[in-house]
Amino acid sequence: MISKHLKSALLGVAMLGVAATGQAQNEQFIPMAGYWVGPFAAGGSGIYGGFIDYLNMINARDGGVNGVKLTYEKCEHEYNNARGVECYERLKKKGPTGATVFHTLSTGITYSILDKATADKIPLITIGYGRTDTSDGRVFPYIFPLVTNYWSQNTAKIKFIGSREGGMDKLKGKKIVNIYHDSAYGKETIPVLDAQAKTYGFTVTHIPVPTPGNEQGAQWLQVRQIKPDWVILRGWGVMNPTALKAAAKVGFPRDHIVGV
C-alpha cells in the first residue's frame, strides 16, 4: 500500500502545469526536463506529451488545483546525463515557487542530480526507474521512487520465467543471458540477478550494449554461442526493436525474451 505521503507525491506528479506565460504567486512551476528527440524519443515523447496534455486539461477544465495554475517549461536533455544536469540547474529556481519537483525519466540523470536535489530540498520523483536503494526514505528523504523499482521488476521477470518452466525449482541449471543498455539504467539489476542466480541455481551472463543500442550483431552472436534458455532484455528506445531483429537473425525465439 502506498503511504499517504507517496500518494500526495504521485498526485503532484500527475498534475504538472501548463506553459508559463506570466508568473504570479497563484502559479506553481513544474520543470519538464525530458526528451522529445534522439534515439530514445519514442519513450520520452509519449510520456511527456501525455503529461503536458493532462496538465493543460487540468488548467483549462478546473482552473488549476484549488485556484493555483500549474506552469511548466520544457528542457530537452536527449537522455544525456550532462544535459540533464544542465536542465536541472537551469530550471530549479524558475517561477514564483522554484521547481516543485523533478521527473527526468532517466536513471543516469537521477544518479547525477540526486545529491543536488537533496541539498536543494527539491523532491525527485522516479516512477518505475532510478536508483533502487532510494526506496529507503530514511536515507533519501527527497527521493520518491513510486510504484515499482528495478529490483522488484527484475524479481517479477524471474518469477515469470519460473512459472513458464513449471516452478521456481525448475530454474536450477537453466541459462539466462542479461542483455543490458550499458548505462546506470542497464547495470542497476546486475547485483540482484547475480544473487537470484545463486538462490535458484541458474547461470546468468551479462552482455552490455553500448548506447544508443542500434548495433547489436556481436552481442547476439554471443547469445547464439551461449544457447541460453531465456534472454532478459534491458533496453530502451532504439535498442529494443534492434534487439528483436538481431534475435531473429540468429534464430533466438522471441517468446523467450523478457523485456522491461
Buried (B, 14 or more C-beta within 10 A) or exposed (E): EEEEEBEEBBEBBEBBBBEBEEEEEEBBBBBBBBBBEBBBBBBBBEBBEEBBEEBBEBBEEEEBBEEBBBBBBBBBBBBBBEBBBBBBEEBBEBBBBBBBBBBBBBBBBBBBBBEBBBEBEBBBBBBBBBBBEBBEBEEBEBBBBBEBBBBBBBBEBBEEBBEBBEEBEBBEEBBBBBBBBBBBBBBBBBEBBEEBBEEBBBEBBBBBBEBBBEEBEEBBEBBEEBEBBBBBBBBBBBBBEBBBEBBEEBEBEEEBBBBB
